[in-house]
């Protein structure tokens, strides 16, 4: 098994098993609800992890435009933000959770998945050891609007990452971390996965 096959196998498990359960089994009203004052909603997390994968894989790994910028996704999603939501206040989380079009979010998630598959299927064209320059990190955080707040801090954080590290974190590690978070939130909402 080569790198692309291994990555895509884990990526498919993420989408076909873990994320699919949330789309199938959580009613819309519970998707939008924050069961405790200090946690996010499942809808917000699904939006956030999709935004991170879209921006991270496309902008950091292949340096091409995001899926968000093709097909009027911001309008379809009914959200004004193009960032990844990191640093949002809970009032902003509530606003996004209530306004977001959930079927459009599911479609956007599927489109991002397809794009990640396309990139990884041709990953041999990418130098995974190449690092993100401070200028490129700033351009992504500020010019591309990835940062919701503290753009300088985000740019400094990503500066020096390799494209390989970016692919693994944005495509697998980060979303799997949020799967665990969503499991806790689902439990607090009384959702039982069968």
C-alpha positions in Angstrom: 0.0 0.0 0.0 1.4 3.4 -1.0 1.0 6.7 0.8 -2.0 7.8 -1.3 -3.9 4.6 -0.8 -3.2 4.7 3.0 -4.3 8.4 3.3 -7.5 7.8 1.2 -8.4 4.7 3.1 -8.4 6.7 6.4 -10.1 9.7 4.7 -12.9 7.3 3.5 -13.3 6.0 7.0 -13.7 9.5 8.2 -16.4 10.4 5.7 -18.2 7.0 5.2 -18.3 6.0 8.8 -17.8 8.7 11.4 -19.1 11.8 9.6 -21.9 9.9 7.8 -23.4 8.9 11.2 -23.9 12.6 12.1 -25.5 13.4 8.8 -27.8 10.4 9.0 -28.7 10.2 12.7 -28.7 13.8 14.1 -31.9 15.8 13.5 -31.4 19.3 12.2 -32.6 21.0 15.4 -30.0 19.1 17.4 -27.3 19.7 14.9 -27.8 23.4 15.5 -27.9 23.2 19.3 -25.1 23.8 21.8 -25.9 21.6 24.8 -23.7 23.5 27.1 -22.5 27.1 27.3 -18.9 26.2 26.6 -19.2 23.9 23.6 -19.9 24.3 19.9 -22.8 22.8 17.9 -22.3 19.8 15.7 -23.3 22.0 12.7 -20.5 24.5 13.6 -18.0 21.7 13.9 -19.0 20.1 10.6 -18.6 23.5 8.9 -15.3 24.2 10.7 -13.6 20.9 9.8 -14.8 21.2 6.2 -13.5 24.8 6.0 -10.1 23.7 7.5 -9.8 20.8 5.0 -10.8 22.9 2.0 -8.5 25.8 2.8 -5.7 23.7 4.3 -5.4 21.1 1.5 -6.0 23.4 -1.4 -4.1 26.5 -0.2 -1.2 25.0 1.7 -0.6 21.7 -0.1 -1.4 22.5 -3.8 -1.7 26.3 -3.8 -4.8 26.2 -5.9 -8.2 27.9 -5.2 -10.5 26.5 -2.6 -13.8 24.6 -3.3 -15.5 27.4 -1.4 -14.6 29.8 -4.2 -16.2 27.6 -6.9 -19.9 27.3 -7.2 -21.1 30.1 -4.9 -20.7 28.0 -1.7 -20.9 31.0 0.6 -24.3 32.0 -0.8 -25.5 28.4 -0.7 -24.3 27.9 2.9 -25.9 31.2 3.9 -22.9 32.3 5.9 -20.9 35.5 5.5 -17.6 34.0 6.7 -14.9 32.6 4.5 -12.5 31.9 7.4 -12.3 28.6 9.3 -14.1 29.9 12.5 -11.2 29.5 14.9 -11.5 32.2 17.5 -15.2 32.8 17.0 -17.2 33.9 20.0 -20.1 31.7 21.1 -22.5 34.4 19.8 -21.0 33.9 16.4 -21.1 30.1 16.7 -24.8 30.5 17.6 -25.4 32.7 14.6 -23.7 30.4 12.2 -25.4 27.3 13.7 -28.8 28.9 13.2 -28.3 30.4 9.8 -26.3 27.7 8.0 -28.1 25.7 5.3 -27.5 22.1 6.4 -28.1 20.3 3.1 -25.8 22.8 1.4 -23.2 22.1 4.1 -23.5 18.4 3.5 -23.0 19.0 -0.3 -20.0 21.3 0.4 -18.5 18.7 2.6 -18.9 16.1 -0.2 -17.3 18.5 -2.7 -14.4 19.1 -0.5 -13.9 15.3 0.0 -13.9 14.8 -3.8 -11.3 17.6 -4.2 -9.1 16.1 -1.5 -9.3 12.7 -3.2 -8.3 14.3 -6.5 -5.3 16.0 -4.9 -4.1 12.9 -3.0 -4.6 10.7 -6.1 -1.9 12.8 -7.8 0.2 13.6 -4.7 3.4 12.5 -6.4 3.2 15.9 -8.2 3.6 17.7 -4.9 6.9 18.1 -3.0 5.6 17.2 0.5 8.9 18.3 2.0 8.5 21.8 0.8 7.8 24.3 3.6 5.3 27.1 3.8 7.1 30.4 3.6 6.2 33.2 6.1 4.9 35.2 3.1 2.7 32.3 1.9 1.4 31.7 5.4 0.5 35.4 5.7 -1.2 35.5 2.3 -3.4 32.5 3.3 -4.2 33.8 6.7 -4.8 37.4 5.7 -5.4 37.8 1.9 -7.3 34.5 1.5 -9.2 35.3 4.8 -8.5 32.0 6.5 -8.1 33.7 9.9 -11.2 34.8 11.8 -9.1 36.5 14.4 -5.4 36.8 15.2 -4.3 36.5 11.5 -0.7 37.3 12.5 -0.6 34.5 15.1 -2.1 32.1 12.6 0.4 33.0 9.9 3.3 32.6 12.4 1.9 29.2 13.5 1.7 27.8 9.9 5.0 29.3 8.7 7.5 26.6 8.3 5.1 23.7 8.1 5.8 21.2 5.3 3.2 20.5 2.7 3.2 16.9 4.0 2.5 18.0 7.5 -0.3 20.3 6.2 -1.9 17.5 4.3 -1.9 15.1 7.3 -3.1 17.6 9.8 -5.8 19.4 7.7 -6.9 16.2 5.9 -6.9 13.7 8.7 -5.7 14.6 12.2 -7.8 17.8 12.6 -11.1 16.3 11.5 -10.6 13.1 13.5 -10.0 15.3 16.6 -13.4 16.9 16.0 -15.1 13.6 15.6 -14.3 12.9 19.3 -15.6 16.3 20.2 -18.9 15.7 18.3 -19.3 12.4 20.1 -19.3 14.2 23.4 -21.7 16.8 22.2 -24.0 14.1 20.8 -23.9 12.4 24.1 -24.9 15.6 25.9 -27.8 16.0 23.5 -29.0 12.4 24.2 -28.2 11.0 20.8 -27.4 7.3 20.7 -25.6 5.9 17.7 -26.7 2.4 16.9 
